Amino acid sequence: MDPAKHTHTHRGGADPKVAMRSAGQGERTFPDPTSEAAGGARSDSAGAGRVRTGRRIERAIRRLIKPLYLPLRRFFTGDLLREIREGHSRLSGEITAMAESLRRESAGLADRLDCLGRIELMVAEIRGRQEMMRRQIARTEANVAALAGAMPRTPPGGTGRFCVPCGGRSLLIRTNVGYVICESTDHALVACLLERGELEPGVRRLIERVLSPGSVFVDIGANIGIHTLAAARAICGEGRVFAFEPFGPVRAFLERALWINGLADVVTVREAAVSDREGRRRLFLGATCGHHSLFQLGVDESSPASSVAVETVTLDAALAGDQRVDLIKIDAEGAELDVLAGARAVIGRNFDIALIVEFCPSHIKRSGHDPSEWLDKVSAHGFAGRLIDPDTGVLGEILPEVMVAESSVNLFFAREGSPAWERAGQ
């Protein structure tokens, strides 16, 4: 071995730099094993020291940067968190708005479906009414044909009204409101019906304006049924009509007329006089059926039959419970105030109730009341009154001095604010 080659080694082992240069020149270096072992031990000790030093440095660095960590974290992540929160808020708002829009659309759809259902019900009701009216017309035509046979022809230029004998002393008369039956010997009534077609056209027109389908009408002193028939047609098969007629033969004519006109299903007829007490009283018979009265008639008005015993009822007892009433017509030949005295409960529970009442000074005096105080006694029930035009039914101002001078007028009463005024044309 060339001694010169050993110049690249030293006592402590091989010099790394020399060994690398020797290796590049093709030389080989053989370190001393003893020196190598000692160097490895020193190297391990030095490495462990460096690790410990590094850890101490790391802990020191951590202690130094810990106070700055959270501020730095907030500084670098604050914008990102703010954007996330704002995005979440916007998304929540959009979701809420979409949910509200869907809720409104659902509610609108439900309303449209409900409206469609109501329209279908209204159409069904209208068709039902049309069918009911068709059946009523058919029944009326069949009943008239069965009772009267072949109807006489109306002369050219005539009114279209006629009368047909129906057996005994009864006549079937075609009027402006339908077919009625009356006594053939009641000449004043027969002449009036053939001439005018009815008895009180103004009252009849007002009844038809005030009533509508579903209304409830009470006819006190129904007579042969002119106003009962008008009311029954006005309610179109709905609602109810209560008719009170105390004289048996006239009550029978009324029921027969309702059957002929196909209106018996909506009218309840009671043979009784309405007053302020229940029991039995004498009904004094006038020369015409419209003048029968619970009070003694004058000599020129009474008929040979004089009087008959009849039942008397109060309206409160006859319409007990919670029966609704929209309009009452009172033609009781002087007993009008007694009728109102027996109807306090009915009037009290029906705020929107309206009245049509006859005012006849001679009848009022016979009943023991003062005509000049009569209006105040009716108004004491909370009503305001108007005068009914006898032909048109238009309402006008009540002038007490004019009323006292009249033989008979009809008045309309309702409470202030009642919808009855609007229906009556006020």
Backbone hydrogen bonds, N-H to C=O, Kabsch-Sander energy under -0.5 kcal/mol:
donor,donor_aa,acceptor,acceptor_aa,energy
5,K,2,D,-1.2
6,H,3,P,-1.5
7,T,4,A,-1.3
8,H,5,K,-1.0
9,T,6,H,-1.5
10,H,13,G,-1.4
13,G,10,H,-2.0
15,D,8,H,-0.7
19,A,15,D,-3.1
20,M,16,P,-2.2
21,R,17,K,-2.0
22,S,18,V,-2.8
23,A,19,A,-2.4
24,G,20,M,-1.9
25,Q,21,R,-1.1
26,G,23,A,-1.0
27,E,22,S,-3.7
36,E,32,D,-2.6
37,A,33,P,-2.2
38,A,34,T,-2.1
39,G,35,S,-2.5
40,G,36,E,-2.2
41,A,37,A,-2.0
42,R,38,A,-2.2
43,S,39,G,-2.2
44,D,40,G,-2.5
45,S,41,A,-2.3
46,A,42,R,-2.4
47,G,43,S,-2.3
48,A,44,D,-2.4
49,G,45,S,-2.0
50,R,46,A,-2.2
51,V,47,G,-2.3
52,R,48,A,-2.4
53,T,49,G,-2.6
54,G,50,R,-2.8
55,R,51,V,-2.6
56,R,52,R,-2.6
57,I,53,T,-2.7
58,E,54,G,-2.6
59,R,55,R,-2.8
60,A,56,R,-2.4
61,I,57,I,-2.7
62,R,58,E,-2.5
63,R,59,R,-2.6
64,L,60,A,-2.0
65,I,61,I,-2.6
66,K,62,R,-1.8
68,L,65,I,-0.6
69,Y,65,I,-0.7
69,Y,66,K,-1.3
70,L,66,K,-0.7
72,L,68,L,-2.2
73,R,69,Y,-2.9
74,R,70,L,-3.2
75,F,71,P,-2.8
76,F,72,L,-2.8
77,T,73,R,-2.7
78,G,74,R,-2.1
81,L,77,T,-2.7
82,R,78,G,-2.8
83,E,79,D,-2.7
84,I,80,L,-2.3
85,R,81,L,-3.0
86,E,82,R,-3.0
87,G,83,E,-2.7
88,H,84,I,-2.6
89,S,85,R,-2.8
90,R,86,E,-2.9
91,L,87,G,-2.7
92,S,88,H,-2.6
93,G,89,S,-2.6
94,E,90,R,-2.7
95,I,91,L,-2.5
96,T,92,S,-2.7
97,A,93,G,-2.8
98,M,94,E,-2.7
99,A,95,I,-2.6
100,E,96,T,-2.6
101,S,97,A,-2.7
102,L,98,M,-2.5
103,R,99,A,-2.3
104,R,100,E,-2.9
105,E,101,S,-2.7
106,S,102,L,-2.6
107,A,103,R,-2.8
108,G,104,R,-3.1
109,L,105,E,-2.5
110,A,106,S,-2.6
111,D,107,A,-2.7
112,R,108,G,-2.7
113,L,109,L,-2.6
114,D,110,A,-2.6
115,C,111,D,-3.0
116,L,112,R,-2.6
117,G,113,L,-2.2
118,R,114,D,-2.5
119,I,115,C,-2.6
120,E,116,L,-2.3
121,L,117,G,-2.2
122,M,118,R,-2.7
123,V,119,I,-2.7
124,A,120,E,-2.3
125,E,121,L,-2.6
126,I,122,M,-2.9
127,R,123,V,-2.5
128,G,124,A,-2.3
129,R,125,E,-2.8
130,Q,126,I,-2.7
131,E,127,R,-2.4
132,M,128,G,-2.5
133,M,129,R,-3.0
134,R,130,Q,-2.4
135,R,131,E,-2.4
136,Q,132,M,-2.5
137,I,133,M,-2.7
138,A,134,R,-2.4
139,R,135,R,-2.9
140,T,136,Q,-2.8
141,E,137,I,-2.7
142,A,138,A,-2.4
143,N,139,R,-3.1
144,V,140,T,-2.7
145,A,141,E,-2.2
146,A,142,A,-2.2
147,L,143,N,-2.2
148,A,144,V,-3.0
149,G,145,A,-1.5
158,G,155,P,-2.4
164,V,172,L,-2.6
166,C,170,S,-2.3
170,S,167,G,-1.6
171,L,182,C,-2.4
172,L,164,V,-3.0
173,I,171,L,-0.6
173,I,180,V,-3.0
174,R,162,F,-2.2
175,T,173,I,-0.6
175,T,178,G,-2.9
176,N,197,G,-2.6
178,G,175,T,-0.6
180,V,173,I,-2.5
182,C,171,L,-1.8
184,S,169,R,-4.9
186,D,183,E,-1.4
187,H,185,T,-2.0
190,V,186,D,-2.4
191,A,187,H,-2.7
192,C,188,A,-2.0
193,L,189,L,-2.4
194,L,190,V,-2.3
195,E,191,A,-2.1
196,R,192,C,-3.0
197,G,192,C,-0.7
197,G,193,L,-1.2
198,E,192,C,-0.5
202,G,390,P,-2.4
204,R,200,E,-2.2
205,R,201,P,-2.5
206,L,202,G,-2.0
207,I,203,V,-2.5
208,E,204,R,-2.0
209,R,205,R,-1.4
210,V,206,L,-2.5
211,L,207,I,-2.3
214,G,235,I,-0.6
215,S,212,S,-2.5
217,F,240,R,-2.3
218,V,327,L,-2.3
219,D,242,F,-3.2
220,I,218,V,-0.7
220,I,329,K,-3.0
221,G,219,D,-0.7
221,G,244,F,-1.9
222,A,219,D,-0.5
222,A,244,F,-2.2
225,G,222,A,-1.9
229,L,225,G,-2.8
230,A,226,I,-1.7
231,A,227,H,-2.4
232,A,228,T,-2.5
233,R,229,L,-2.0
234,A,230,A,-1.8
235,I,231,A,-1.6
236,C,233,R,-1.1
237,G,232,A,-0.8
238,E,235,I,-2.0
240,R,215,S,-1.7
241,V,266,V,-2.0
242,F,217,F,-2.7
243,A,241,V,-0.5
243,A,268,T,-3.0
244,F,219,D,-2.9
245,E,243,A,-0.5
245,E,270,R,-2.1
248,G,246,P,-0.6
251,R,247,F,-2.6
252,A,248,G,-2.2
253,F,249,P,-1.8
254,L,250,V,-2.4
255,E,251,R,-2.3
256,R,252,A,-2.1
257,A,253,F,-2.3
258,L,254,L,-2.2
259,W,255,E,-1.9
260,I,256,R,-2.3
261,N,257,A,-2.3
262,G,259,W,-1.0
263,L,258,L,-2.7
264,A,258,L,-0.8
266,V,263,L,-1.3
267,V,264,A,-0.7
268,T,241,V,-3.0
269,V,267,V,-0.6
270,R,243,A,-2.6
272,A,270,R,-1.4
273,A,311,E,-3.0
275,S,313,V,-3.0
279,G,312,T,-2.0
281,R,310,V,-2.2
283,L,308,V,-3.8
284,F,282,R,-0.6
284,F,293,S,-3.5
285,L,306,S,-2.4
287,A,301,E,-1.0
291,H,288,T,-2.4
292,H,289,C,-1.0
293,S,284,F,-2.6
301,E,298,G,-1.0
302,S,298,G,-1.5
303,S,285,L,-1.6
306,S,303,S,-1.8
307,S,305,A,-1.9
308,V,283,L,-1.9
310,V,281,R,-3.0
312,T,279,G,-2.7
313,V,273,A,-2.3
316,D,342,G,-2.4
318,A,314,T,-2.4
319,L,315,L,-2.4
320,A,317,A,-0.9
326,D,216,V,-2.2
327,L,216,V,-1.6
328,I,354,A,-2.1
329,K,218,V,-2.9
330,I,328,I,-0.5
330,I,356,I,-3.3
331,D,220,I,-2.3
331,D,329,K,-0.6
335,A,332,A,-1.0
339,V,335,A,-2.2
340,L,336,E,-2.0
341,A,337,L,-2.0
342,G,338,D,-1.5
343,A,340,L,-1.5
344,R,341,A,-0.6
347,I,343,A,-2.5
348,G,344,R,-2.4
349,R,345,A,-2.1
350,N,346,V,-0.6
350,N,347,I,-0.5
351,F,349,R,-0.5
353,I,350,N,-1.5
354,A,326,D,-1.6
355,L,413,F,-2.6
356,I,328,I,-2.7
357,V,411,L,-2.4
358,E,330,I,-2.0
359,F,409,V,-3.6
360,C,358,E,-0.6
364,I,360,C,-2.4
365,K,361,P,-2.2
366,R,362,S,-1.6
367,S,363,H,-1.4
368,G,365,K,-1.5
369,H,364,I,-2.1
373,E,370,D,-1.3
374,W,370,D,-1.0
375,L,371,P,-0.6
377,K,373,E,-1.8
378,V,374,W,-1.8
379,S,375,L,-2.5
380,A,376,D,-1.3
381,H,378,V,-1.6
382,G,379,S,-2.3
383,F,378,V,-0.5
384,A,414,A,-2.6
386,R,412,F,-2.2
387,L,396,G,-3.0
388,I,410,N,-2.3
389,D,387,L,-0.5
389,D,394,V,-2.4
393,G,389,D,-1.5
396,G,387,L,-2.6
399,L,397,E,-0.6
402,V,399,L,-1.0
403,M,399,L,-2.4
404,V,400,P,-2.3
405,A,401,E,-0.9
406,E,402,V,-1.1
406,E,403,M,-0.7
409,V,359,F,-2.3
411,L,357,V,-2.8
412,F,386,R,-3.0
413,F,355,L,-2.6
414,A,384,A,-1.9
415,R,353,I,-0.6
418,S,415,R,-2.0
421,W,418,S,-1.5
423,R,419,P,-2.1
424,A,420,A,-2.0
425,G,421,W,-0.6
425,G,422,E,-1.0
426,Q,421,W,-2.9
